[in-house]
Amino acid sequence: MSPPIAVVGGGSFGRSLARAACRVGQRVILWSRHEQRIDGAGETLVTTTQLSTLRQAELVFFAVPSPHVTALADELGRSLDGSHLLVHVSRGLLGPGLGTVSEVLGTRTPCRRVGALAGPLVAKNLAEGHPGGAIIGSAFPEVIEAVTDAIGGPRLRVYGTDDVVGVEVASALVGLVALALGYALRLGMEPGTLAVLATRGLAEATRVGEARGGSPRTFAGLAGAGDLIAAVAGDGRPEVEFGKALAEGLDLRAAAERAGAYVEGAALAASVAAFGRRFGIQVPLSLGIAKLMAGEIDAAQLAEALMARPAKRE
Amino acid sequence: MKLLPTRPLRLPRLRTYVPRPDDPKIFWFNSERADIVDEVVRRIMERYDGEESAELALNDAAYHEIMRLEADKSEGAKRKLDYWRGILRRVGRMSVEGKHETLREIALGMAKDVAGNFDPRVYHFASRFIPGVLTAAMNPSNILQNVLGSGGSTLDGLVTTEGPIDKIRNVCNRGTVVLVPTHSSNLDSIALGWVLFREGLSPVVYGAGKNLFTNPIISFFMHNLGAYRVDRRVKASLYKEILKAYSCVVLERGYHSLFFPGGTRSRSGALETHLKLGLAGTGVEAFARNRSRGIDRPVYFVPATINYALVLEAETLIEDYLKEEGRARYIIEDDEFSRIERWLTFFNKFRGLESVCVIRFGEPLDPFGNHVDEQGSSLAPDGRVIDPGTYVTRRGTPSVDARRDAAYTRALGKVIAEAYQRETVVMPTQLVAHVVFRRIARATPGLDLFARLRHRGIAIPVDELLQELGQTRDRLLALEAAGRVHVSNFVRRQPPSNILDGSLATWSGYHSARQVARVQNGSLIAEDPNLLLFYQNRLRPFATDIAGNDEADQAAAREIAGMEHRS
């Protein structure tokens, strides 16, 4: 019998991943800090508050908001060794150097076979089993294989790439673009405006990704364009809801509550802006979002600043 | 096989040395040599066991060899050219067995050409006399005494060793050590060889560019001290596979090895930051292969930095770096290393600076980048002992997987590059060059590297320079306290005026074509920005941390930090 799948994090995404794995016949152990009841939990899905229970798994999904990544990685690492495969689903990047979550996992735990799961994955769709796709980035073929076995199936096509950093940067920056799109939508901007925002946002993401060592091809795939199209099409993702709430004048906390999930926002935008300044990369959208969220400018000023930039060759 | 005709000399087999039980493993190397070559050929045949892959390998080898030999006008090249053209003509008509037989013949020839030799007699001779010869070069008036006896003690003072030597000795006894130092000079392997001997560490097997075998004396020592020949001109994939198989088999059998993972000497003088590891990567495969055969022989990577106050080939290297920017010559055969008078001047310059070469070993790592304890057990980040075998195991079964091991190797390259920074020892000449170059950058804001290097003769008042030297040194000491770098004792203890005088004295005379810098009317004149760039490049990763707080200094440091470099 194959070993169970472990999921670290009892938030909406963690629970959805656990469901998705159960659906394709896997046994799942879901860890969350606090005891929780999950509908449908039974023989194939058990919950725990002890990280050491996860030792028996081979594949461990890490669904933890980026502010908690480092501390929880340290804690989790004490129960794992080199045989575990560790895959995260975070949309965050860490610090002014835009460190990736997989880099943290690969240095703070004994696990080296790490990866990042991304693409047009939304907790609700994943839990309910709507047809869709995802991308797993890992330098290790066995990680790609294990993730495909764990959640892939007739309803979820899982693609693989070895461009981990590309997947992680794409996922994080598409989250930021989605936030800006939500904001613009609520302000009643026209489809043409949204298209410019989305496309130039993706171009910005690609520049940052290349500077971090990613491949531009990744940004044209599921992790970048695919993810962004789903956001524009209205897949109900938290980042868009968060942007809309901000546009309605809610403060950060109230907006986060409305979104119903942790959203990488102000800190990420500020980090990307600092990264751009340091390495001479144009990141007008991230810079604008950072200023907007810090209350330095309002939406009209942001739109004006973005539109006033000289148009260049694409 | 007439592929590579220049076979290095060996001593006659009279009075063969019989290894004693406490001799290092490498003393048995010659008795296993034929076995190793056979094993390499066996793996190559396994790798190309299909008809198509064998034909492809033959075609590829013939094509690349013909391309190479056509440019070579020697008589020997003509004969070999005929051989390869014959292969290319016949390969399409060969039977399956014929293809495999031809492949085996070529592989055997290549493997024999690569394979090294270790003659304990040469080792004992070299370890006794090389220090004397080197020291004699530094002190010619006492040549007889130096060569015959006490030369080592002077050399001891010139080449110092730092790092966890006892721990490295322990891991040498427990498993196979892969020594991966930075590479800035052809003297590196000689200095390392001497230091290993002095510290009671086992001699190592190492790959050396075939261009180093052109001098018969150097060739004799290299070949008989375990070096295997790597001919970088041979581009055939078959040859690369043979090199990989050879180093893997040697590591699997427990022979400690030395690789320069940067590939060639750092042209710019900078630390290597992007390591592909190349052949050193076979350490991961060797570990996995042993594990899947049930052999528990750990592999340890030991990073080391070799820090010179003066780099023998600095002028050629930086010139090559600047001349081609992207198309550097990969093999340089006519540099200072081949000119004995440069060696003499080089060693003569060392007297004022205490140690002129500091070799600093880093903490041993397992192939997966984990630290190990004193006994060589792998440690998780939380300090727990873990089994390195788990990294090559899936669901309880250890295996060999080329893609997986390549991913481990890439990750290890990053860890080693980080260790290089941490284990760098800042030498006085590097510090002086950096402070002066920062002044050049301040005087030329926003210029690209080449425009900046055309600014010769920038003058800096000596009293200002000494103050900046002192402040920069203090910031380096703070970085050292934070565990980010090391500084040499001379830099740590001497007043800035001695650091400046010592560095100028070291440069002047050795870099004789043009002065690096000179003092005139109370100012230091930066005469050769190229060499200043070369020496300061070692400090590039720390530029913004050791610059002053004023904006001009910080801006200059950012420009230095951002300078695009190939290593």
Boltz contact constraints between the chains, C-beta under 6 A:
constraints:
  - contact:
      token1: [A, 77]
      token2: [B, 381]
      max_distance: 6.0
  - contact:
      token1: [A, 78]
      token2: [B, 382]
      max_distance: 6.0
  - contact:
      token1: [A, 81]
      token2: [B, 386]
      max_distance: 6.0
  - contact:
      token1: [A, 81]
      token2: [B, 390]
      max_distance: 6.0
  - contact:
      token1: [A, 82]
      token2: [B, 390]
      max_distance: 6.0
  - contact:
      token1: [A, 82]
      token2: [B, 391]
      max_distance: 6.0
  - contact:
      token1: [A, 83]
      token2: [B, 390]
      max_distance: 6.0
  - contact:
      token1: [A, 83]
      token2: [B, 393]
      max_distance: 6.0
  - contact:
      token1: [A, 108]
      token2: [B, 381]
      max_distance: 6.0
  - contact:
      token1: [A, 110]
      token2: [B, 380]
      max_distance: 6.0
  - contact:
      token1: [A, 110]
      token2: [B, 386]
      max_distance: 6.0
  - contact:
      token1: [A, 112]
      token2: [B, 368]
      max_distance: 6.0
  - contact:
      token1: [A, 139]
      token2: [B, 407]
      max_distance: 6.0
  - contact:
      token1: [A, 140]
      token2: [B, 404]
      max_distance: 6.0
  - contact:
      token1: [A, 140]
      token2: [B, 407]
      max_distance: 6.0
  - contact:
      token1: [A, 141]
      token2: [B, 403]
      max_distance: 6.0
  - contact:
      token1: [A, 142]
      token2: [B, 394]
      max_distance: 6.0
